[in-house]
Amino acid sequence: MTIDVASAETNIVCFEVNNAAKWVSELKDRGVLANTMSPTTVRLVTHKDVGDEDIRYALLQLADVAGRLAG
C-alpha cells in the first residue's frame, strides 16, 4: 500500500489493495470505519470531529492491517 501524502488536497483518502472488503472488515473490527469503492479500492474520510489522536490511531491500525494482509 502506498499513499502519496504530498498530493492529498482533500479529507478523502482512497487506496488500492487486493481485497477491499477484507480491509474494510479488518478496520471495522479495530474501530476504523472505511468503505469500498470497488473490489480493490478502500475509501477513508475525515471530518471536523476527527482529531489528531484519531488520525494517529487510524494510521496505526492501517499499518497493522497492511502487515497482516500483505502475506
N, CA, C and O atoms as a GROMACS GRO file, in nm:
protein
  284
    1MET      N    1   0.085  -0.117   0.000
    1MET     CA    2   0.000   0.000   0.000
    1MET      C    3   0.090   0.123   0.000
    1MET      O    4   0.185   0.131   0.077
    2THR      N    5   0.058   0.219  -0.086
    2THR     CA    6   0.132   0.343  -0.093
    2THR      C    7   0.034   0.459  -0.100
    2THR      O    8  -0.062   0.456  -0.177
    3ILE      N    9   0.058   0.561  -0.019
    3ILE     CA   10  -0.024   0.682  -0.022
    3ILE      C   11   0.069   0.800  -0.041
    3ILE      O   12   0.163   0.818   0.036
    4ASP      N   13   0.044   0.879  -0.143
    4ASP     CA   14   0.123   0.999  -0.170
    4ASP      C   15   0.063   1.115  -0.091
    4ASP      O   16  -0.025   1.185  -0.140
    5VAL      N   17   0.111   1.134   0.032
    5VAL     CA   18   0.056   1.234   0.123
    5VAL      C   19   0.073   1.375   0.067
    5VAL      O   20  -0.014   1.459   0.086
    6ALA      N   21   0.182   1.400  -0.001
    6ALA     CA   22   0.208   1.535  -0.053
    6ALA      C   23   0.104   1.578  -0.156
    6ALA      O   24   0.079   1.698  -0.172
    7SER      N   25   0.044   1.483  -0.225
    7SER     CA   26  -0.053   1.519  -0.328
    7SER      C   27  -0.196   1.530  -0.275
    7SER      O   28  -0.286   1.570  -0.348
    8ALA      N   29  -0.216   1.496  -0.149
    8ALA     CA   30  -0.351   1.498  -0.091
    8ALA      C   31  -0.396   1.642  -0.066
    8ALA      O   32  -0.329   1.718   0.005
    9GLU      N   33  -0.510   1.678  -0.123
    9GLU     CA   34  -0.567   1.811  -0.102
    9GLU      C   35  -0.713   1.800  -0.060
    9GLU      O   36  -0.794   1.888  -0.090
   10THR      N   37  -0.746   1.693   0.010
   10THR     CA   38  -0.884   1.666   0.047
   10THR      C   39  -0.886   1.586   0.176
   10THR      O   40  -0.783   1.539   0.224
   11ASN      N   41  -1.005   1.570   0.232
   11ASN     CA   42  -1.019   1.488   0.351
   11ASN      C   43  -1.056   1.344   0.315
   11ASN      O   44  -1.091   1.265   0.403
   12ILE      N   45  -1.049   1.310   0.188
   12ILE     CA   46  -1.080   1.176   0.139
   12ILE      C   47  -0.950   1.108   0.096
   12ILE      O   48  -0.870   1.166   0.022
   13VAL      N   49  -0.930   0.985   0.144
   13VAL     CA   50  -0.814   0.907   0.105
   13VAL      C   51  -0.864   0.776   0.046
   13VAL      O   52  -0.941   0.704   0.109
   14CYS      N   53  -0.820   0.745  -0.074
   14CYS     CA   54  -0.852   0.619  -0.139
   14CYS      C   55  -0.723   0.546  -0.169
   14CYS      O   56  -0.622   0.607  -0.206
   15PHE      N   57  -0.725   0.414  -0.153
   15PHE     CA   58  -0.606   0.336  -0.187
   15PHE      C   59  -0.646   0.200  -0.240
   15PHE      O   60  -0.753   0.148  -0.209
   16GLU      N   61  -0.557   0.143  -0.321
   16GLU     CA   62  -0.580   0.016  -0.388
   16GLU      C   63  -0.517  -0.098  -0.308
   16GLU      O   64  -0.404  -0.088  -0.260
   17VAL      N   65  -0.592  -0.206  -0.294
   17VAL     CA   66  -0.546  -0.327  -0.227
   17VAL      C   67  -0.600  -0.447  -0.306
   17VAL      O   68  -0.676  -0.430  -0.401
   18ASN      N   69  -0.560  -0.567  -0.267
   18ASN     CA   70  -0.610  -0.686  -0.336
   18ASN      C   71  -0.755  -0.717  -0.303
   18ASN      O   72  -0.829  -0.762  -0.390
   19ASN      N   73  -0.797  -0.694  -0.178
   19ASN     CA   74  -0.931  -0.731  -0.133
   19ASN      C   75  -0.986  -0.621  -0.043
   19ASN      O   76  -0.967  -0.625   0.079
   20ALA      N   77  -1.054  -0.525  -0.101
   20ALA     CA   78  -1.103  -0.409  -0.026
   20ALA      C   79  -1.201  -0.449   0.084
   20ALA      O   80  -1.198  -0.392   0.193
   21ALA      N   81  -1.288  -0.545   0.057
   21ALA     CA   82  -1.388  -0.586   0.157
   21ALA      C   83  -1.319  -0.642   0.282
   21ALA      O   84  -1.364  -0.616   0.394
   22LYS      N   85  -1.212  -0.716   0.263
   22LYS     CA   86  -1.137  -0.770   0.378
   22LYS      C   87  -1.074  -0.658   0.459
   22LYS      O   88  -1.076  -0.661   0.582
   23TRP      N   89  -1.017  -0.560   0.391
   23TRP     CA   90  -0.959  -0.444   0.460
   23TRP      C   91  -1.065  -0.371   0.541
   23TRP      O   92  -1.043  -0.339   0.658
   24VAL      N   93  -1.178  -0.345   0.479
   24VAL     CA   94  -1.286  -0.272   0.548
   24VAL      C   95  -1.331  -0.349   0.671
   24VAL      O   96  -1.356  -0.290   0.776
   25SER      N   97  -1.343  -0.479   0.659
   25SER     CA   98  -1.383  -0.563   0.772
   25SER      C   99  -1.280  -0.559   0.885
   25SER      O  100  -1.315  -0.542   1.002
   26GLU      N  101  -1.153  -0.575   0.848
   26GLU     CA  102  -1.046  -0.572   0.948
   26GLU      C  103  -1.040  -0.436   1.018
   26GLU      O  104  -1.022  -0.429   1.140
   27LEU      N  105  -1.054  -0.330   0.942
   27LEU     CA  106  -1.051  -0.196   1.001
   27LEU      C  107  -1.170  -0.174   1.092
   27LEU      O  108  -1.156  -0.116   1.200
   28LYS      N  109  -1.288  -0.218   1.051
   28LYS     CA  110  -1.408  -0.202   1.134
   28LYS      C  111  -1.390  -0.273   1.267
   28LYS      O  112  -1.430  -0.219   1.371
   29ASP      N  113  -1.331  -0.392   1.266
   29ASP     CA  114  -1.305  -0.466   1.390
   29ASP      C  115  -1.216  -0.387   1.486
   29ASP      O  116  -1.217  -0.412   1.606
   30ARG      N  117  -1.140  -0.292   1.432
   30ARG     CA  118  -1.048  -0.210   1.512
   30ARG      C  119  -1.104  -0.071   1.540
   30ARG      O  120  -1.036   0.014   1.597
   31GLY      N  121  -1.228  -0.048   1.500
   31GLY     CA  122  -1.291   0.082   1.526
   31GLY      C  123  -1.263   0.188   1.423
   31GLY      O  124  -1.290   0.306   1.447
   32VAL      N  125  -1.211   0.150   1.307
   32VAL     CA  126  -1.183   0.244   1.199
   32VAL      C  127  -1.282   0.216   1.087
   32VAL      O  128  -1.280   0.108   1.027
   33LEU      N  129  -1.368   0.313   1.058
   33LEU     CA  130  -1.470   0.294   0.955
   33LEU      C  131  -1.416   0.334   0.818
   33LEU      O  132  -1.355   0.440   0.802
   34ALA      N  133  -1.440   0.248   0.722
   34ALA     CA  134  -1.398   0.271   0.583
   34ALA      C  135  -1.505   0.209   0.494
   34ALA      O  136  -1.592   0.136   0.540
   35ASN      N  137  -1.498   0.240   0.366
   35ASN     CA  138  -1.590   0.184   0.268
   35ASN      C  139  -1.512   0.132   0.149
   35ASN      O  140  -1.398   0.172   0.124
   36THR      N  141  -1.576   0.043   0.075
   36THR     CA  142  -1.518   0.000  -0.052
   36THR      C  143  -1.576   0.088  -0.163
   36THR      O  144  -1.693   0.128  -0.157
   37MET      N  145  -1.495   0.119  -0.260
   37MET     CA  146  -1.541   0.189  -0.380
   37MET      C  147  -1.544   0.093  -0.499
   37MET      O  148  -1.613   0.117  -0.598
   38SER      N  149  -1.469  -0.014  -0.486
   38SER     CA  150  -1.463  -0.120  -0.586
   38SER      C  151  -1.407  -0.242  -0.513
   38SER      O  152  -1.371  -0.231  -0.396
   39PRO      N  153  -1.398  -0.355  -0.578
   39PRO     CA  154  -1.339  -0.471  -0.510
   39PRO      C  155  -1.195  -0.450  -0.464
   39PRO      O  156  -1.145  -0.523  -0.378
   40THR      N  157  -1.128  -0.350  -0.522
   40THR     CA  158  -0.988  -0.327  -0.486
   40THR      C  159  -0.958  -0.186  -0.433
   40THR      O  160  -0.842  -0.151  -0.414
   41THR      N  161  -1.062  -0.106  -0.409
   41THR     CA  162  -1.040   0.032  -0.363
   41THR      C  163  -1.107   0.055  -0.228
   41THR      O  164  -1.227   0.030  -0.211
   42VAL      N  165  -1.028   0.103  -0.132
   42VAL     CA  166  -1.077   0.139   0.001
   42VAL      C  167  -1.082   0.291   0.010
   42VAL      O  168  -0.993   0.360  -0.040
   43ARG      N  169  -1.187   0.343   0.074
   43ARG     CA  170  -1.206   0.488   0.089
   43ARG      C  171  -1.219   0.522   0.236
   43ARG      O  172  -1.299   0.462   0.308
   44LEU      N  173  -1.140   0.618   0.282
   44LEU     CA  174  -1.146   0.672   0.417
   44LEU      C  175  -1.176   0.821   0.409
   44LEU      O  176  -1.128   0.889   0.318
   45VAL      N  177  -1.254   0.872   0.503
   45VAL     CA  178  -1.289   1.014   0.504
   45VAL      C  179  -1.278   1.067   0.646
   45VAL      O  180  -1.321   1.001   0.741
   46THR      N  181  -1.219   1.184   0.661
   46THR     CA  182  -1.218   1.250   0.791
   46THR      C  183  -1.318   1.364   0.790
   46THR      O  184  -1.370   1.402   0.685
   47HIS      N  185  -1.346   1.417   0.907
   47HIS     CA  186  -1.434   1.534   0.919
   47HIS      C  187  -1.390   1.615   1.039
   47HIS      O  188  -1.294   1.578   1.106
   48LYS      N  189  -1.459   1.722   1.068
   48LYS     CA  190  -1.416   1.816   1.173
   48LYS      C  191  -1.408   1.754   1.312
   48LYS      O  192  -1.338   1.807   1.398
   49ASP      N  193  -1.480   1.644   1.336
   49ASP     CA  194  -1.477   1.581   1.467
   49ASP      C  195  -1.367   1.476   1.481
   49ASP      O  196  -1.355   1.414   1.586
   50VAL      N  197  -1.288   1.457   1.377
   50VAL     CA  198  -1.177   1.363   1.382
   50VAL      C  199  -1.051   1.441   1.416
   50VAL      O  200  -1.007   1.528   1.340
   51GLY      N  201  -0.993   1.410   1.531
   51GLY     CA  202  -0.876   1.483   1.578
   51GLY      C  203  -0.745   1.413   1.546
   51GLY      O  204  -0.743   1.305   1.486
   52ASP      N  205  -0.637   1.476   1.588
   52ASP     CA  206  -0.503   1.422   1.561
   52ASP      C  207  -0.485   1.282   1.620
   52ASP      O  208  -0.428   1.194   1.555
   53GLU      N  209  -0.534   1.260   1.742
   53GLU     CA  210  -0.521   1.128   1.804
   53GLU      C  211  -0.599   1.023   1.726
   53GLU      O  212  -0.553   0.909   1.711
   54ASP      N  213  -0.716   1.061   1.676
   54ASP     CA  214  -0.795   0.968   1.594
   54ASP      C  215  -0.719   0.930   1.467
   54ASP      O  216  -0.719   0.814   1.426
   55ILE      N  217  -0.656   1.028   1.406
   55ILE     CA  218  -0.578   1.003   1.284
   55ILE      C  219  -0.460   0.912   1.314
   55ILE      O  220  -0.434   0.817   1.240
   56ARG      N  221  -0.390   0.938   1.423
   56ARG     CA  222  -0.276   0.853   1.462
   56ARG      C  223  -0.323   0.709   1.485
   56ARG      O  224  -0.258   0.614   1.442
   57TYR      N  225  -0.437   0.694   1.555
   57TYR     CA  226  -0.490   0.561   1.580
   57TYR      C  227  -0.523   0.491   1.449
   57TYR      O  228  -0.488   0.374   1.429
   58ALA      N  229  -0.591   0.560   1.360
   58ALA     CA  230  -0.628   0.502   1.231
   58ALA      C  231  -0.503   0.460   1.152
   58ALA      O  232  -0.502   0.353   1.092
   59LEU      N  233  -0.400   0.543   1.153
   59LEU     CA  234  -0.276   0.509   1.082
   59LEU      C  235  -0.209   0.385   1.141
   59LEU      O  236  -0.158   0.301   1.067
   60LEU      N  237  -0.209   0.375   1.273
   60LEU     CA  238  -0.153   0.255   1.337
   60LEU      C  239  -0.231   0.130   1.296
   60LEU      O  240  -0.172   0.026   1.270
   61GLN      N  241  -0.362   0.142   1.292
   61GLN     CA  242  -0.446   0.029   1.254
   61GLN      C  243  -0.425  -0.007   1.107
   61GLN      O  244  -0.419  -0.125   1.071
   62LEU      N  245  -0.415   0.094   1.022
   62LEU     CA  246  -0.388   0.070   0.880
   62LEU      C  247  -0.256  -0.004   0.862
   62LEU      O  248  -0.247  -0.098   0.784
   63ALA      N  249  -0.154   0.039   0.933
   63ALA     CA  250  -0.023  -0.026   0.923
   63ALA      C  251  -0.031  -0.172   0.970
   63ALA      O  252   0.028  -0.260   0.909
   64ASP      N  253  -0.104  -0.196   1.079
   64ASP     CA  254  -0.117  -0.330   1.130
   64ASP      C  255  -0.193  -0.420   1.032
   64ASP      O  256  -0.153  -0.534   1.007
   65VAL      N  257  -0.302  -0.369   0.978
   65VAL     CA  258  -0.380  -0.445   0.880
   65VAL      C  259  -0.294  -0.472   0.756
   65VAL      O  260  -0.297  -0.583   0.702
   66ALA      N  261  -0.219  -0.373   0.712
   66ALA     CA  262  -0.131  -0.393   0.597
   66ALA      C  263  -0.032  -0.506   0.623
   66ALA      O  264  -0.007  -0.589   0.536
   67GLY      N  265   0.024  -0.510   0.743
   67GLY     CA  266   0.117  -0.617   0.778
   67GLY      C  267   0.051  -0.753   0.781
   67GLY      O  268   0.110  -0.852   0.738
   68ARG      N  269  -0.072  -0.759   0.830
   68ARG     CA  270  -0.144  -0.886   0.840
   68ARG      C  271  -0.190  -0.937   0.703
   68ARG      O  272  -0.185  -1.057   0.677
   69LEU      N  273  -0.232  -0.846   0.617
   69LEU     CA  274  -0.287  -0.888   0.489
   69LEU      C  275  -0.185  -0.891   0.375
   69LEU      O  276  -0.219  -0.928   0.262
   70ALA      N  277  -0.062  -0.853   0.403
   70ALA     CA  278   0.040  -0.848   0.300
   70ALA      C  279   0.079  -0.988   0.250
   70ALA      O  280   0.120  -1.005   0.136
   71GLY      N  281   0.065  -1.088   0.336
   71GLY     CA  282   0.111  -1.220   0.301
   71GLY      C  283   0.018  -1.304   0.222
   71GLY      O  284   0.051  -1.418   0.188
   0.00000   0.00000   0.00000
